[in-house]
Amino acid sequence: MSRMRLALSLTAALIGGAASAQAPRVAVDIAPVHSLVARVMEGVGAPDLIVQSGASPHEYSLRPSEAAALQDADLVFWIGPGLTPWLTDTLETLASDAVVSELLDAPGTIALEFRESALFEAHDHDDHADHDDHDDHGDEDHAEHAHKDHDHAEDAHDDHGHKDAGHEDHAHGEHDPHAWLSPQNARNWLNVIAGQLSAADPDNASIYFANAAAGRAEMETLIDEVNATLAPVRGGEFIVFHDAYQYFEADFDFPAAGAISLSDASDPSPARIAEIQGRIAEQAVDCVLTEPQFNSGLVATVLDGTQAKTGIIDPLGSDLEPGPALYPALIGNLATALAECM
């Protein structure tokens, strides 16, 4: 795969000529999206990462350097206010002159509705998927879909202090924001990103689209590799710490049985924990997956008295070096951790 990337990058350089001296200044919210943008910008420039590795994007305090990156940005790529509600006002204040692209709203994005229940049924994805055409959108036409000065404050969910009391009092947007965990979405976003960059920097458009094409080919290889990893354990039952993985579940037809916490990672109620414990006992759940950013004690409580194994997964790739290689490593690591836990 690295040889293919090198060959396509060289081809892009020959087609587009030398990259312009001044690349667009680009800021990106989280490391997985930063990886996709960095892949498209290879040979031209590098984007700035706003939410640093190891931090939860749901709540974050900007460092001065990150605020400066937003203030200087020509373009901003972010998932949207459902993931980083605190960033909405910040973008309006610091990046008012930037072209802001909300990827969850991008044409071709598969968007799934929030799941409120502790336990999931296998058909949940089919019932709640919002497909905006699953064709190869994107090429140059995506440039016209740039979003500027979005006002999505009404969609932001700022309920991190709420407890899960029977699923009430959770204000959030319509869709689960963890959409980057679908490689199909990531594949589509590569063209969205190339379109926006090309609109801002036409001199390097051929490089951006050649890089996006290479990235899309790599994504197909990644999907095949993940399917091969999961094939021996497909059909196993697992529980996740917080409901962040339904895009991965839907892409690879490997549904979770439930989640200890809601998608926003708010604290679960005793009733929700009891539901999860019941599912583990009744259906002989094989694995409960935790995350490095959250309370491992809750997982220990859920596992108490069961034979289920536990493993660690990370939807943000916190232990990975930011850059073009992070995204495929992140998805591959998710598949490996799940397979090893089953």
C-alpha positions in Angstrom: 0.0 0.0 0.0 2.9 2.4 0.7 4.3 1.8 -2.8 0.9 2.6 -4.3 0.8 5.8 -2.3 4.3 6.8 -3.4 3.4 6.1 -7.1 0.2 8.1 -7.0 1.9 11.0 -5.1 4.5 11.2 -7.8 1.9 11.1 -10.5 0.1 13.9 -8.8 3.2 16.0 -8.7 3.8 15.4 -12.4 0.2 16.3 -13.3 -0.1 19.3 -11.1 3.5 20.6 -11.2 5.2 21.9 -8.1 3.0 22.7 -5.2 2.4 26.4 -4.6 4.6 28.0 -2.0 1.6 29.1 0.1 -0.7 26.3 1.0 -4.1 27.1 2.5 -4.1 27.3 6.3 -6.4 24.5 7.5 -7.6 23.6 11.0 -9.3 20.3 11.9 -11.2 19.2 15.0 -10.1 15.6 15.9 -7.2 13.4 15.0 -9.1 10.9 12.7 -10.5 13.7 10.5 -7.1 15.5 10.7 -5.6 12.3 9.3 -8.0 12.4 6.3 -7.2 16.0 5.6 -3.5 15.4 6.0 -3.7 12.6 3.4 -5.3 14.9 0.9 -2.8 17.7 1.5 0.3 15.5 1.2 2.9 17.2 -0.9 1.3 20.6 -0.4 1.0 21.4 3.3 -0.2 20.1 6.6 -3.3 20.9 8.7 -3.4 22.0 12.3 -5.1 19.7 14.9 -7.4 21.4 17.4 -8.4 18.7 19.9 -5.1 17.0 20.9 -4.7 13.2 21.2 -5.9 11.7 24.5 -8.5 14.4 25.2 -12.3 13.9 24.9 -13.8 16.0 22.1 -17.1 16.3 24.0 -15.5 18.8 26.4 -12.2 20.6 25.7 -10.4 23.8 26.6 -8.4 25.4 23.8 -4.8 26.1 24.2 -3.5 29.5 22.9 -1.8 27.8 19.9 -5.0 26.0 18.9 -7.0 29.2 19.2 -4.4 30.9 17.0 -4.7 28.1 14.4 -8.5 28.6 14.2 -8.0 32.4 13.9 -5.5 32.0 11.1 -7.4 29.3 9.2 -8.6 29.7 5.6 -10.6 26.4 6.0 -11.9 24.4 8.9 -13.1 20.8 8.8 -15.1 19.5 11.7 -17.6 16.7 12.4 -20.1 19.2 13.8 -21.7 20.5 17.0 -23.0 17.1 18.0 -19.4 16.0 18.8 -17.9 19.3 19.9 -20.7 21.7 21.0 -18.2 24.0 22.7 -16.6 24.7 19.3 -19.7 26.3 17.7 -19.3 29.7 19.3 -15.6 29.4 19.0 -15.7 29.0 15.3 -18.1 32.0 15.0 -15.7 34.1 17.1 -12.2 33.0 15.9 -12.8 31.6 12.4 -15.5 34.0 11.1 -13.5 34.5 7.9 -12.8 30.8 7.2 -14.8 28.4 5.0 -16.1 25.9 7.6 -17.1 22.4 6.4 -19.3 20.3 8.7 -18.6 16.7 7.6 -21.7 15.2 9.2 -23.7 17.4 6.8 -21.6 16.7 3.8 -23.4 15.2 0.7 -23.0 11.4 0.6 -22.5 11.1 4.4 -24.2 8.1 6.1 -25.8 9.5 9.2 -27.2 7.3 12.0 -29.7 8.5 14.6 -28.8 8.4 18.3 -29.5 5.3 20.2 -30.9 6.0 23.7 -31.4 2.4 24.9 -28.9 0.4 26.8 -29.5 -2.7 24.7 -29.5 -2.8 20.9 -31.2 -5.0 18.4 -29.5 -6.2 15.3 -31.9 -4.2 13.0 -31.3 -0.9 14.7 -28.9 0.3 12.0 -31.3 -0.4 9.1 -34.1 1.4 10.9 -32.1 4.5 11.7 -29.7 5.1 8.8 -30.0 8.3 6.9 -28.3 7.8 3.5 -27.7 10.8 1.4 -27.0 8.7 -1.7 -24.1 6.3 -1.3 -22.5 6.9 -4.6 -19.1 8.4 -5.2 -20.0 12.0 -4.5 -17.4 14.5 -4.3 -15.1 15.4 -7.1 -14.9 19.1 -7.9 -18.7 19.6 -7.4 -18.2 19.4 -3.6 -16.5 22.8 -3.6 -19.8 24.5 -3.9 -21.0 22.8 -0.6 -18.6 24.8 1.6 -20.3 25.9 4.8 -19.4 29.2 6.3 -20.5 30.7 9.6 -22.7 27.8 10.6 -25.1 28.5 13.5 -25.8 25.1 14.9 -26.0 26.1 18.6 -29.5 24.7 18.8 -28.2 21.3 17.8 -25.4 21.2 20.3 -25.7 18.8 23.1 -24.3 20.2 26.3 -25.6 17.6 28.7 -22.4 16.1 30.0 -23.4 16.9 33.6 -26.7 15.0 33.3 -27.1 11.4 34.6 -28.8 8.8 32.5 -32.1 8.7 34.4 -34.2 6.5 32.2 -32.9 8.2 29.0 -34.6 11.6 29.7 -33.0 15.1 29.7 -30.5 14.4 27.0 -30.5 17.3 24.5 -28.4 16.5 21.4 -28.6 16.7 17.6 -30.5 14.4 15.5 -27.5 12.2 14.5 -24.8 10.3 16.2 -21.7 12.3 15.5 -19.2 9.4 15.6 -19.5 9.1 11.8 -15.7 8.9 11.1 -15.8 5.3 12.4 -17.4 4.4 9.0 -14.7 3.9 6.4 -17.4 4.4 3.8 -17.9 7.9 5.2 -14.2 8.5 5.4 -13.9 7.4 1.7 -16.5 9.9 0.7 -15.0 12.7 2.8 -11.7 12.4 1.0 -13.4 13.9 -2.1 -15.3 16.4 0.0 -12.0 17.6 1.5 -10.3 17.7 -1.9 -13.1 19.7 -3.4 -12.9 22.3 -0.6 -9.1 22.5 -0.8 -9.2 22.9 -4.6 -11.7 25.7 -4.4 -9.4 27.5 -2.0 -6.2 26.6 -3.9 -6.9 25.8 -7.6 -3.2 25.7 -8.4 -2.9 22.4 -6.5 -6.3 20.9 -7.3 -4.8 18.1 -9.3 -2.6 17.1 -6.3 -5.5 17.2 -3.9 -7.7 15.0 -6.1 -4.9 12.6 -6.9 -4.2 12.2 -3.2 -7.9 11.7 -2.6 -8.1 9.0 -5.2 -5.1 7.2 -3.7 -6.7 7.5 -0.2 -10.0 6.1 -1.5 -8.1 3.1 -3.0 -6.4 2.6 0.3 -9.7 2.7 2.1 -11.0 -0.1 0.0 -8.0 -2.2 0.9 -8.6 -1.3 4.6 -12.2 -2.4 4.4 -11.1 -5.8 3.0 -8.5 -6.2 5.7 -11.0 -5.4 8.5 -13.6 -7.8 7.1 -10.9 -10.6 7.0 -10.0 -9.8 10.7 -13.6 -10.0 11.9 -14.7 -13.0 9.8 -13.6 -15.6 12.3 -15.5 -14.0 15.2 -18.5 -12.5 13.4 -21.7 -13.2 15.2 -20.1 -12.9 18.7 -21.7 -10.7 21.3 -20.0 -7.7 22.7 -20.8 -4.6 24.9 -19.1 -1.2 24.4 -18.3 1.4 27.1 -20.1 4.2 25.3 -22.2 4.2 22.3 -19.7 5.5 19.8 -19.3 2.6 17.4 -22.5 2.0 15.5 -21.0 3.4 12.3 -18.3 0.7 12.5 -20.9 -1.9 13.5 -23.0 -1.0 10.5 -20.2 -0.9 8.0 -18.9 -4.3 9.0 -22.2 -6.0 9.9 -21.0 -6.7 13.5 -23.6 -5.1 15.9 -22.9 -4.5 19.5 -25.3 -5.9 22.1 -25.4 -2.7 24.1 -23.5 0.2 25.6 -22.8 1.1 29.2 -23.0 4.8 28.5 -24.9 7.0 25.9 -23.1 8.4 22.9 -22.2 11.5 24.8 -20.4 9.4 27.4 -22.6 10.7 30.3 -22.7 8.6 33.4 -25.1 5.7 33.3 -27.8 5.2 35.9 -27.9 2.1 38.1 -30.9 0.9 36.1 -28.9 1.1 32.8 -26.0 -0.8 34.4 -28.5 -3.5 35.6 -29.8 -3.8 32.0 -26.3 -4.4 30.7 -25.5 -6.9 33.4 -28.7 -8.8 32.5 -27.8 -9.0 28.8 -24.4 -10.3 29.6 -25.8 -13.0 31.8 -28.7 -14.0 29.5 -26.9 -14.0 26.2 -23.5 -15.1 27.3 -21.8 -11.9 26.0 -18.2 -12.6 25.1 -16.6 -9.3 25.5 -17.0 -5.9 27.2 -14.8 -3.2 25.6 -13.5 -0.2 27.6 -11.7 3.0 26.5 -8.6 4.7 27.8 -10.4 8.1 28.3 -13.2 6.8 30.6 -13.9 5.2 33.9 -12.6 1.6 34.0 -14.4 1.1 37.3 -17.8 1.1 35.6 -16.6 -1.8 33.3 -15.4 -3.7 36.4 -18.9 -3.3 37.9 -20.5 -4.6 34.8 -18.2 -7.5 34.5 -18.6 -8.6 38.2 -19.8 -12.1 38.4 -19.6 -12.8 34.6 -17.3 -14.8 32.4 -17.0 -12.1 29.8 -13.5 -10.9 28.7 -12.6 -7.3 28.4 -10.5 -5.3 25.9 -9.6 -1.7 25.2 -10.6 0.2 22.1 -10.1 3.9 21.2 -12.3 5.7 18.7 -9.8 8.6 18.4 -6.5 6.8 18.1 -5.0 8.6 21.1 -1.9 6.5 21.1 -1.2 7.0 17.4 1.0 9.7 15.8 -1.3 12.3 14.1 -0.9 12.4 10.4 -2.0 10.5 7.2 -1.4 7.0 8.6 -3.5 7.5 11.7 -6.9 6.8 10.2 -6.2 3.3 8.7 -4.3 2.4 11.8 -7.2 3.4 14.0 -9.8 1.3 12.1 -7.4 -1.6 11.9 -6.8 -1.4 15.7 -10.5 -1.4 16.4 -11.0 -4.6 14.4 -8.0 -6.3 16.0 -9.0 -5.4 19.6 -12.6 -6.7 18.9 -11.4 -9.9 17.4 -8.9 -10.6 20.2 -11.6 -10.0 22.8 -14.1 -12.4 21.4 
